[in-house]
């Protein structure tokens, strides 16, 4: 039996090496005893994250309104960052990550970060689990999410409730252009250039890797007070550039449609999920432009050829063509004084 001495951990993780850590190698089927100073006790079956490694949920030790998300990956030279975005209230949006470890009652913890020759593990704990939607992101600090054997685990007070691959299936295109656009359907902007010899198109050169720098793995529908969140996990599975990531953070709902699923790629369109946003496909989030505050996007606008395309488009020309001031409100009907009605 292996033992793990864990301090202040949302999850206890078995270690089979001389250096005790939250995550480590153990034999398949092993039982690991958690001895984390009273936060958990006794022996429990290991939840296998990868062959020869395990996470141990502290079953029954999370509060009724607490949820823990774990990112686990294996891949030489890969460093991933678990991020959680959500609307904390009417005025604040939170992005919890290694760069900002606390916001809106969510807390980020790095257990084993840069995984040069080992596994990486990061946690985000949410307490209380609010009536808002939580988007779970994986940022490739170095390397690729596609290359990493990365998984996202969701725990609540009942234990493990969901296991999802962090990345969608790898793109099979071996060259850019039409093949990439038709095959790399999990990318917001599949504008890949020619790959380097012997490397996948999405992995090299660096400009190609940056097209999938941020990956939305899943979303948790935070309805609040429902106990288990097992039925509230929604797969999102999409890669974004850094520019697209910044715009995608404005999407609130887990069930938000993909902007490019049913529109004409040759035209600009008013966004249905981002306020005042205007997009064109592919690269809906990456190339999105916005009407000024107080203006609205007019979906009936007829754009001239000079505005429709080709790339690059002047954002100011798009805004001038599609952004309109709010309509003048109709006069309010008022009763005529002295008239019985």
C-alpha positions, 0 to 999 in steps of 0.5 A, spaced: 500 500 500 502 506 498 501 512 502 501 520 500 502 525 505 498 531 503 497 538 506 491 543 504 489 539 498 482 539 495 484 532 492 489 527 495 493 524 490 498 518 491 505 518 490 510 512 489 516 516 488 521 518 494 518 525 493 511 526 495 507 530 491 499 530 489 500 526 483 505 520 482 506 513 479 502 507 482 501 500 480 494 499 476 489 497 481 493 499 487 489 502 493 492 508 496 491 511 503 490 518 504 493 521 510 492 528 509 492 531 516 484 530 518 482 533 511 481 525 509 482 519 512 482 511 510 483 507 504 480 508 497 480 506 490 484 510 486 481 514 480 486 512 474 488 518 470 493 515 466 496 508 466 500 508 472 498 514 475 492 516 479 487 522 482 484 520 489 477 524 490 476 526 497 469 523 497 464 526 502 469 531 504 467 537 499 462 541 501 455 541 498 456 547 494 463 546 492 466 543 486 473 542 484 476 541 477 483 538 475 487 538 469 492 532 468 497 532 463 503 528 460 507 530 455 515 532 455 516 539 454 509 541 455 506 546 460 499 547 460 495 552 464 488 551 467 483 557 467 476 558 469 472 564 466 465 566 468 461 572 470 461 573 477 456 578 478 453 583 473 459 588 473 465 583 474 467 577 469 473 572 472 478 569 469 482 564 474 489 562 472 496 561 475 496 569 473 490 570 478 489 565 483 483 567 486 476 571 483 469 570 485 470 564 490 474 560 485 481 558 487 487 556 482 492 551 485 498 549 481 501 542 484 506 540 478 506 545 473 512 544 467 512 537 466 518 536 462 519 529 464 513 528 469 505 529 469 502 536 470 497 537 475 493 543 476 486 544 480 481 550 481 476 549 486 469 553 486 466 554 493 460 556 493 458 553 486 454 559 483 448 560 479 452 562 473 456 558 467 463 556 468 468 555 462 474 551 463 480 553 458 487 550 457 492 554 455 498 551 452 504 555 455 509 551 451 508 545 447 501 543 444 494 541 447 494 536 442 500 533 443 499 532 451 495 527 454 491 531 457 484 530 461 479 534 465 476 531 471 470 534 475 469 533 482 463 534 487 461 532 494 459 525 491 466 524 488 468 524 481 462 526 476 466 527 469 472 525 465 473 529 459 479 529 454 482 536 454 482 537 447 478 535 441 480 530 436 487 532 432 486 535 425 488 531 420 490 536 414 497 536 412 497 542 408 494 549 409 488 552 405 482 548 403 484 542 406 485 545 413 479 549 413 475 543 411 478 538 416 480 542 422 473 544 424 475 544 432 479 551 430 476 558 430 481 560 425 484 554 421 488 559 417 494 554 417 501 555 413 505 550 410 508 545 416 515 544 417 518 537 415 515 531 419 511 535 424 503 536 424 500 542 421 497 544 427 504 543 431 509 547 427 511 553 425 510 557 431 504 561 427 500 554 426 501 552 433 498 559 436 492 558 432 490 553 438 494 556 444 487 556 448 482 550 448 475 550 451 475 543 454 468 544 457 463 548 461 459 547 467 452 549 468 452 553 475 445 552 476 446 552 484 444 548 490 443 542 486 448 537 489 451 533 483 454 537 477 454 530 473 448 532 468 451 539 468 457 538 464 457 541 457 463 539 452 465 545 448 472 542 445 474 548 441 481 551 439 482 559 439 488 564 438 490 569 443 485 574 440 479 569 439 480 567 447 479 574 449 473 575 445 470 568 447 471 570 454 465 575 453 460 568 451 456 567 458 452 561 456 454 553 456 449 552 450 452 558 446 451 556 438 458 556 434 457 563 430 460 559 424 455 553 424 450 556 419 452 562 416 455 565 409 462 565 410 463 571 405 459 576 409 459 579 416 454 578 421 451 580 427 453 576 433 448 572 437 452 571 443 457 577 444 453 583 445 455 589 439 460 583 436 460 583 428 464 576 425 466 573 419 468 566 418 472 562 419 475 566 425 469 568 428 472 570 434 479 572 432 477 577 427 471 580 431 469 587 431 465 591 435 460 597 435 461 602 440 457 602 446 450 605 445 450 603 438 447 596 435 449 591 430 444 592 424 443 585 421 439 587 415 445 591 412 447 590 405 455 590 405 458 593 399 464 588 395 469 593 398 467 591 405 465 584 404 472 581 402 477 579 401 482 579 407 484 584 410 478 588 412 478 595 415 475 594 421 472 601 421 469 600 414 465 594 417 463 598 423 461 604 419 457 599 415 453 595 420 453 599 427 447 604 428 445 608 433 439 606 437 432 607 434 428 613 437 423 610 442 416 611 440 412 616 444 408 614 450 401 614 449 398 619 455 391 620 457 388 627 455 386 631 461 379 632 462 377 626 458 373 620 461 376 614 458 
